[in-house]
Amino acid sequence: MPMTGKRGRPSAAEAGARDERVIDVVVAVLTGEGLEALTLDRVSADAHVAKRTLYTVFGDRAGLVRAAVRRQHAYLGDAGDGAADLRSAARGILRHLLGDEAIGVHRAITGAAALHPLLAREFYEEGPARAQGFLAAHLPADAPVSPALLFTALLGEPHRRRLLGLAGPFSVSEIDAQVDEVLRAFGLGSSDPARQGQESSSS
C-alpha cells in the first residue's frame, strides 16, 4: 500500500548516519574509479539519498570531496591543546593519513589535479594546510622547526611508499616509531611521560 503524507525531518542521528553513508560512497568511488566517476547522480543512486538532499547538504561535487577529505582529518579533535600533546597530535595525523581511505582519496585527487586545479587547491587547504595548523597549535613557541617542515618529515617515506603501493598499512608501533624518530631529529624528544621515563632509566 503506498505511503501517504510526507515524512518528517530526519533526527540528528539519522542525518549523521545518512551523511556518513554518502561519504562512504564518495570514498569508494574516488578510491576505486577516480574523480571523473564521481557524480551526484552516482552518489545519489549508490547511497540511496535523494539528489536534492545532496545539493542541500553537500552542494556540488567539490562539496562531496570536501566532506571526504575532512573525514580523513578527524584527528583534529583527538589530541589536547599545547606542546605537551605534540606526540599525540603527530600520531593522530599519521594514523589517519597512512590509512587506506586517506591514501585512496589522496591518489584520486593527485591524479586529477592537473585537470581540476581548484579542487586540488581545496584539497590542500582542507587537508595538508589544516594538518599543519594543527601541528602549529601543539609546537612549543621556540620550536626549531616549522609546522610545514614537521608535517613533511612525519609523512616522509611511509606516505610516499603507501601512495605508490609499495607498502601496506603501518602498524601502531611502526607509526609511533616514525613519530618518535622525527621528533628526536628536530630536538623535540618525546612528550610521552612513560616513554621519557624509560629513556631516562636506560641512559
Phi, psi and omega in degrees: 000129183295146179284146178243153180081171183257141177285139180290176178297145178291151176292169179300321179294318179294318179295320178296317179295321177298314181296321177296323178296320178297314181295324175303316180293316179303313180296318181298318180291314180300313184285331183268328187230345179098171185298321185297336179278351183274110176227159178295325177298316181295314181294319179302315181291314185287326182268352182058048179232135181301141180300324178299322178294320178299316179299318183293316186275317188251340183088251183244195180299321178300324178294324176295315179296319180302317180296321179294319180294318180299326179293332178292341184249037179295342179298344182304336179256007187273318187265155179285188181262150173099165185295335181298339182255018182301315181297317178298319179297315180296319178297318180300318179300310183293320181298327178277313189281347174264002180284161182303317184296311181295320179296317180297316179295318179300315179300316183297315181290319178299318181294334182256002188300321183296325180272341183227068184298326179293320178293322178297319179296318180294322176301316180296315183292322180281337184252269184305320182294319178292323178298319179293323176296324178297316177295320181302323181290343182251355180278142174299154181300329182259025182301138182276013184218146178280157176302322181295316181292321179295317179299315180298317181292322180298313180291308173041220182295323178304316181291318179300315181294324177294315181299324182275359181074020181268354180213147176271190180302143179269144178284165178301318181294324178292320178294316179299320179295320178297315179299312183296321180296316181293315180298320178295322181299330180262010178073020181265349177059204179244134178266011179270110185304318181298317180292321179299320179296321179296318182293323181292319182290335182271352182270000000 
